[in-house]
Amino acid sequence: MTEPAVVSPVTGAGGIAPRPKERRTGDWAKAFAPRNLADTLLAGYLPILLALLIIVLPLAWMILSSFKPPSEILTLNPTLLPQEPTLDNYAAVAERVPLLTVLRNSVIVTAVGASIKVLLAVTTAYALVFIRVRGANLIFLGILVALMVPPEVSMLPNYLTISSLGGRNTLWGIILPGLGTAFGTFLLRQHFKALPREIFEAAELDGAGHLRKLFQIAVPVSVPAIATVALVTIVNEWNNFLWPLIIIDSPDKMTLPVGLNLLQSIESQTGSYGILMAGAVMVIVPVLVIFAALQRYVVAGLTQGAVK
């Protein structure tokens, strides 16, 4: 007697798995079926469209307006695209602000500060997970408390400390107070706890020390999580405004966001919106480029360990 054929729920009839293109076609067909069309539009495309309008449209308007002359901005019939594109707004920013100097300062502060922050986050998270430290849970509790404290609370103590050390109007005075990153340590600790302990135990049997296990095992398998921490840290360092504004008086040591604050004197002038838009573009575009380079790691880094 012939036994009935068993159809696998994964491979389908005949034991042949559907091709990726066939699966995508089937998913599209199901999504746009008459009974699912309303759910697809209301729960899928409508939120995406609203997010694009809220986020992308003002950003696009800012970038395009930076290339418009004043007559195209202050008009009763505005247009999205510039009719006579010009770089005069960027030239005006360069005249009012020591652009190369503040840009160099921002690059130095961001590169040095973000690198040290990520390194400290990686090593601290590894120590909390893989090294037996007395009171590790209390240390981690202190890190969680640091996440809940607004950074403005520490402005006055940091200012007094850095000033007493001679750090006013210096780049290291900007970098030093923010080297500890509670968010990075918290995220990487949770990620390291999800890594299989057997790998590290096997490496320890082979004679590997903590540095070797950290840089040859933990770091390579944690690239998405580390890239996520690096992206958040770089964005925060680049956009940091309040602390550099407090600790820096000299234009030669200002970072880009603080240096562009010198444009505030033209805010009341007619036709100055294009100049202000050009200054905002100079701050935002480098961060967008970095985000575009690292964005594929963000979702993977934030969701690793969420599903067993």
SVG drawing of the C-alpha trace seen along z (x, -y; Angstrom):
<svg xmlns="http://www.w3.org/2000/svg" viewBox="-12 -93 60 95">
<polyline fill="none" stroke="black" stroke-width="0.4" points="0.0,0.0 1.4,-3.3 1.8,-5.9 0.3,-9.4 2.9,-12.0 3.9,-14.4 4.0,-18.0 6.5,-19.9 5.3,-23.3 8.6,-24.8 9.6,-23.2 6.1,-22.6 5.0,-19.7 7.7,-17.6 10.2,-18.8 11.3,-21.7 11.7,-25.0 10.1,-28.0 12.6,-30.4 13.1,-33.8 11.6,-35.6 8.5,-33.3 8.2,-34.0 8.4,-37.8 5.8,-37.6 3.5,-35.6 3.9,-38.1 3.1,-41.0 0.0,-39.1 -1.2,-38.5 -0.6,-42.1 -2.5,-43.6 -5.3,-41.0 -8.8,-42.7 -9.3,-41.5 -5.8,-42.7 -5.6,-45.9 -7.1,-48.2 -4.7,-46.8 -1.7,-47.2 -2.5,-50.8 -3.6,-51.9 -1.0,-50.0 1.9,-50.1 2.0,-52.7 0.1,-55.5 2.5,-55.7 5.5,-55.5 4.1,-58.4 3.3,-60.5 6.8,-59.9 8.3,-60.9 6.2,-64.1 7.1,-65.0 10.8,-64.2 12.0,-64.3 10.0,-67.3 11.4,-69.9 14.9,-68.5 14.5,-68.7 13.1,-72.3 16.1,-73.3 18.7,-71.9 17.0,-73.4 16.5,-76.7 20.2,-76.9 20.7,-77.2 18.0,-79.9 18.6,-83.7 16.6,-85.8 14.1,-86.7 13.0,-83.1 12.6,-82.6 10.7,-85.8 8.0,-85.5 4.2,-85.0 4.7,-82.2 7.4,-79.9 8.7,-76.9 10.3,-73.8 13.2,-73.7 15.5,-76.8 14.9,-78.6 18.3,-80.3 20.6,-78.1 23.4,-79.9 26.2,-79.3 26.1,-82.8 24.6,-81.6 27.5,-79.2 30.0,-82.0 28.2,-84.3 28.6,-81.6 32.3,-81.3 32.7,-85.1 31.0,-85.3 32.4,-82.1 36.0,-80.7 34.6,-77.7 37.7,-75.6 38.8,-76.2 35.5,-75.2 35.1,-72.2 38.6,-71.0 37.8,-71.3 34.5,-69.4 36.3,-66.6 39.0,-66.3 36.5,-66.4 34.2,-63.9 36.9,-61.5 38.8,-61.4 35.8,-61.6 33.8,-58.9 36.8,-56.6 37.6,-56.7 33.9,-56.4 33.4,-53.3 36.6,-51.7 35.6,-52.4 32.0,-51.1 33.4,-47.8 35.9,-47.2 33.5,-48.1 30.7,-45.9 33.1,-43.0 34.4,-43.4 30.8,-43.5 29.9,-40.3 33.0,-38.1 35.2,-39.2 34.2,-38.3 34.1,-41.7 32.8,-42.1 29.9,-44.5 29.4,-44.2 25.6,-44.5 26.0,-47.7 28.3,-49.1 25.7,-48.3 23.0,-49.9 25.1,-53.0 25.3,-53.0 21.5,-52.7 21.2,-55.7 23.5,-57.7 21.2,-57.0 18.4,-58.7 20.3,-61.8 20.0,-64.7 23.5,-65.9 22.6,-69.5 22.8,-68.5 26.6,-67.9 27.3,-71.1 28.4,-73.2 30.6,-70.6 32.2,-69.8 32.8,-73.5 34.5,-74.1 36.6,-70.9 37.8,-71.6 38.4,-75.3 40.6,-74.3 42.6,-71.9 43.2,-74.7 40.9,-73.2 38.9,-76.3 39.2,-77.2 40.9,-73.8 39.7,-70.8 40.5,-68.3 38.3,-70.4 35.4,-69.7 36.2,-66.0 37.1,-65.0 33.8,-65.3 31.8,-63.2 34.1,-60.2 31.9,-57.9 28.9,-56.6 26.2,-54.9 24.1,-54.1 27.0,-52.3 28.0,-50.3 24.3,-49.3 23.7,-48.2 26.9,-46.3 26.5,-44.6 23.1,-43.3 24.6,-42.1 27.6,-40.4 25.3,-38.5 23.5,-37.0 26.8,-35.6 27.4,-31.8 29.7,-31.2 31.0,-28.0 33.1,-30.0 34.9,-31.9 35.3,-28.8 36.9,-27.0 39.2,-29.9 40.2,-30.0 41.1,-26.3 43.4,-27.1 45.1,-29.6 43.5,-32.8 43.5,-35.8 40.9,-38.4 42.4,-40.8 42.6,-38.0 39.0,-36.9 37.8,-40.5 39.4,-41.5 39.5,-38.2 36.1,-36.8 33.7,-39.3 34.5,-42.3 34.3,-40.5 30.9,-38.8 29.5,-42.1 30.2,-44.4 26.5,-45.4 26.1,-46.3 29.4,-48.2 28.6,-50.1 25.2,-51.1 27.0,-52.5 29.6,-54.2 26.8,-55.8 24.9,-57.2 28.1,-58.4 29.4,-60.1 26.0,-61.9 26.0,-63.1 29.6,-64.3 29.1,-66.1 25.8,-67.8 26.9,-68.7 26.3,-72.4 25.6,-73.3 28.9,-72.1 31.2,-73.5 29.3,-76.8 29.9,-77.0 33.6,-76.0 34.8,-77.8 35.1,-81.5 37.7,-81.8 36.4,-81.3 39.6,-79.4 38.5,-76.6 34.8,-76.5 33.2,-73.5 30.9,-73.7 27.5,-74.0 28.9,-76.6 30.7,-78.5 27.6,-78.7 25.9,-80.3 27.8,-83.4 25.2,-83.7 22.5,-84.6 23.4,-88.3 21.8,-88.1 18.6,-86.4 16.6,-89.6 17.9,-90.8 15.6,-90.5 16.8,-87.7 19.0,-86.0 17.0,-82.7 19.1,-81.2 22.3,-81.8 20.9,-80.2 19.7,-77.2 23.2,-76.9 24.7,-76.8 22.2,-74.2 23.1,-72.0 26.8,-72.2 26.0,-70.7 23.5,-68.0 25.0,-66.6 28.2,-65.0 25.9,-63.2 23.6,-62.0 26.6,-60.6 27.8,-58.7 24.3,-57.4 23.9,-56.2 27.2,-54.3 26.3,-52.6 22.5,-52.4 22.5,-48.7 24.0,-47.9 21.6,-49.8 18.6,-47.6 20.7,-44.4 22.6,-45.9 19.5,-47.0 17.7,-43.7 20.4,-41.2 19.6,-39.0 15.9,-40.0 14.9,-36.6 16.2,-33.4"/>
</svg>
